[in-house]
Amino acid sequence: MIRYEHPLNERIRTLMRLEDLFSRAHFFAAADDAHEHHAALTAMFEITEVAGRADLKTELLQELERQRQVLTPLRDNPKIETHALNLLLAEMETVGSRLHAQAGKVGQHLRDNEWLMAIKQRAALPGGVCEFDLPAYHFWLHRAPDARRHDLAGWLAPFEPLDAGIKIILRLLRDHGRTSTHVARHGVFQLMLTTHKVAQLLRLTVQRDLACVPEISANKYALNVRFLAVDGAGRGAVVDRDVEFEMMFCNL
């Protein structure tokens, strides 16, 4: 099975983009090769751009507090695993405190580093980080892998509260939904949403061997899904067969 996720509002879209960038940054930062460390650094630059909205941290703090208020009374529910709930509430409180303690915009520590900002500016240009453009960066890329990893860890560390908060919110969101099975007749599926609770995230699961991908469009009135045939890395027309899939609407 392969799962496709489609955010249904701008806030969740931003959180999912940051989730992907954090995953990429941590993956490449843990590697050894200089090219991978360059990829980690460019991912951090992208995080700074995406998270640059002044209200993102405030929104995240408000959502963590709202979820804490919703979950705390469940301690008295005998159907709830109290230990797991207490761990989650403690995690939310810790992350919220760390976020609240951070001053300034997300990524300000990178913006204040002139050397990194020079790399960021050149990295936006095709081939802009060649050794003759940035000799000091060329020198850094030839340092020992452990030294580069140490620097990358230091640059990633101030992002950790944001990363942790996003993980909590998206985990709660993905766990809050009910799965249903549907069939797209001749590759097309439509669902009117006027009688459905407004959702924040749509998750579709399809058999991996069907060699088709969902093209999803949605608004507050209707959901439309078209399954397109794929051939290698290409994209084809709508498949001319019925496609069975699982669907979950998620909402906090």
C-alpha positions in Angstrom: 0.0 0.0 0.0 1.1 3.6 -0.6 -0.5 6.6 1.2 -1.0 10.0 -0.2 -1.8 13.0 2.1 -3.5 16.2 1.0 -3.7 19.2 3.4 -7.1 20.9 3.3 -6.0 24.3 4.6 -2.9 26.5 4.5 -1.8 26.0 8.0 -1.6 22.2 7.7 0.1 22.7 4.3 2.8 24.8 6.0 3.3 22.3 8.8 3.6 19.4 6.3 6.2 21.3 4.3 8.2 22.0 7.4 7.9 18.3 8.4 9.4 17.3 5.1 12.2 19.8 5.3 13.1 18.8 8.8 13.2 15.2 7.8 15.5 16.0 4.9 17.8 18.2 7.0 18.2 15.6 9.7 18.8 12.8 7.2 21.5 14.6 5.3 23.1 16.2 8.4 23.7 12.6 9.8 25.6 11.6 6.6 29.3 11.9 5.8 29.6 13.3 2.3 30.1 17.0 1.7 27.3 17.0 -0.9 24.9 15.6 1.6 25.9 18.2 4.2 25.3 20.9 1.5 21.8 19.4 1.1 21.2 19.6 4.8 22.2 23.3 4.9 20.0 24.2 1.9 17.1 22.4 3.7 17.7 24.6 6.7 17.6 27.7 4.5 14.3 26.5 3.2 13.0 25.9 6.7 13.9 29.5 7.5 11.9 30.8 4.5 8.8 28.6 5.2 8.8 29.2 8.9 9.4 33.0 8.5 5.8 33.9 9.1 5.7 35.9 12.4 2.5 34.1 13.6 3.6 30.5 13.0 5.1 30.0 16.5 2.1 31.7 18.1 -0.3 29.5 16.2 1.6 26.4 17.2 1.7 27.4 20.8 -2.1 28.0 20.8 -2.8 24.7 19.1 -0.6 22.8 21.7 -2.4 24.5 24.5 -5.8 23.8 23.0 -4.9 20.1 22.6 -3.6 20.0 26.1 -6.9 21.3 27.4 -8.9 18.8 25.4 -6.7 15.8 26.4 -6.2 16.5 30.1 -9.8 15.6 31.2 -9.3 12.2 29.5 -7.1 11.1 32.4 -10.3 10.1 34.2 -11.5 8.0 31.3 -11.0 4.3 32.1 -10.8 3.5 28.3 -7.7 5.7 28.0 -4.1 4.4 28.6 -3.2 6.9 31.3 0.6 6.3 31.1 0.7 7.1 27.4 -1.6 10.1 27.9 0.6 11.5 30.7 3.7 11.1 28.5 2.0 13.0 25.7 0.9 15.8 28.0 4.3 16.1 29.5 5.8 16.2 26.0 3.4 19.0 25.0 4.2 21.0 28.1 7.9 20.7 27.5 7.8 21.6 23.9 5.4 24.5 24.6 7.8 25.9 27.2 10.8 25.7 24.9 8.9 27.4 22.1 7.7 30.1 24.4 11.2 30.7 25.6 12.5 31.4 22.1 12.7 35.0 21.2 12.6 36.4 17.7 11.6 34.8 14.4 12.2 31.2 13.6 15.6 30.9 12.0 16.9 34.2 13.3 20.2 32.6 14.3 20.8 31.8 10.7 19.9 35.2 9.5 22.3 36.7 12.0 25.2 34.7 10.5 26.6 36.7 7.6 28.6 33.8 6.3 25.6 31.5 6.1 23.5 34.2 4.5 26.1 34.7 1.8 25.9 30.9 1.1 22.1 31.1 1.1 22.1 34.0 -1.4 24.5 32.2 -3.7 22.7 28.9 -3.3 19.6 30.5 -4.9 21.5 30.9 -8.1 22.1 27.9 -10.5 25.6 26.7 -9.8 26.1 29.6 -7.5 28.1 27.8 -4.8 31.1 26.8 -6.9 34.5 27.1 -5.2 35.5 30.2 -7.0 32.3 31.9 -5.8 32.5 30.9 -2.1 36.1 29.8 -1.3 35.4 29.8 2.5 32.4 27.5 2.0 34.6 25.3 -0.2 37.1 25.1 2.6 34.3 24.2 5.1 33.1 21.4 2.8 36.6 19.9 2.9 36.7 19.8 6.7 36.4 16.4 8.5 32.8 15.0 8.4 32.6 15.1 12.2 33.5 18.8 12.2 30.8 19.5 9.6 28.3 17.4 11.5 29.1 19.3 14.7 28.4 22.7 12.9 25.2 21.4 11.3 23.9 20.1 14.7 24.5 23.5 16.2 22.6 25.2 13.4 19.7 22.7 13.7 19.4 22.8 17.5 17.4 26.1 17.7 14.9 24.6 15.3 14.2 21.6 17.5 11.3 23.0 19.5 9.5 23.9 16.3 10.2 20.5 14.8 9.0 18.8 18.0 5.8 20.9 18.1 5.0 20.2 14.5 5.5 16.4 15.0 3.0 16.4 18.0 0.3 18.3 16.1 0.6 16.3 12.9 0.7 13.0 14.9 -2.5 13.9 16.7 -4.1 15.0 13.4 -3.2 11.8 11.6 -4.5 9.7 14.5 -7.9 11.5 14.6 -9.9 10.1 11.8 -11.9 7.1 10.6 -11.0 5.0 7.5 -13.6 4.2 4.9 -13.3 2.2 1.6 -14.4 3.6 -1.7 -14.3 2.9 -5.4 -13.4 5.4 -8.1 -15.5 4.4 -11.1 -13.4 4.5 -14.2 -10.7 6.3 -12.1 -13.0 9.2 -11.0 -14.4 9.8 -7.5 -16.5 12.7 -6.2 -17.8 13.4 -2.7 -20.0 16.3 -1.7 -18.7 17.7 1.6 -21.7 19.9 2.7 -22.8 17.2 5.2 -19.3 16.3 6.4 -17.4 17.9 9.2 -14.8 20.3 7.9 -11.5 18.3 7.8 -7.9 19.5 7.9 -6.2 16.6 6.2 -7.2 13.9 3.7 -5.3 10.6 3.6 -5.7 8.2 0.6 -4.3 4.7 0.6 -4.0 2.8 -2.7 -2.5 -0.6 -3.7 1.1 0.1 -4.7 0.9 -2.3 -7.7 -2.0 -0.4 -9.4 0.5 2.0 -11.1 -1.7 5.0 -10.7 -1.6 8.2 -8.5 -4.5 10.3 -7.2 -4.9 13.9 -8.4 -6.8 15.5 -5.6 -8.8 18.8 -5.6 -11.0 19.9 -2.7 -12.8 22.8 -1.3 -15.4 23.2 1.4 -18.2 21.9 -0.9 -16.7 18.9 -2.8 -13.8 16.5 -3.0 -12.7 15.3 -6.5 -10.2 12.6 -7.0 -8.9 11.4 -10.4 -6.5 8.4 -10.6 -3.9 9.0 -13.3 -1.9 6.2 -14.9 1.9 6.4 -14.4 4.5 5.0 -16.7 7.9 5.2 -15.1 8.4 8.7 -13.9 5.7 10.1 -16.3 2.1 11.0 -15.8 -0.6 9.7 -18.0 -4.4 10.1 -18.5 -7.1 9.0 -16.1 -7.2 5.2 -15.8 -10.1 3.5 -17.5 -10.8 1.1 -14.7 -12.3 1.0 -11.2 -9.9 1.8 -8.5 -10.5 0.8 -4.9 -8.9 3.0 -2.2 -9.1 3.8 1.5 -9.8 7.3 2.6 -9.6 9.1 5.9 -10.6 12.6 6.8 -8.6 13.9 9.8 -9.4 16.8 12.0 -8.1 18.1 15.4 
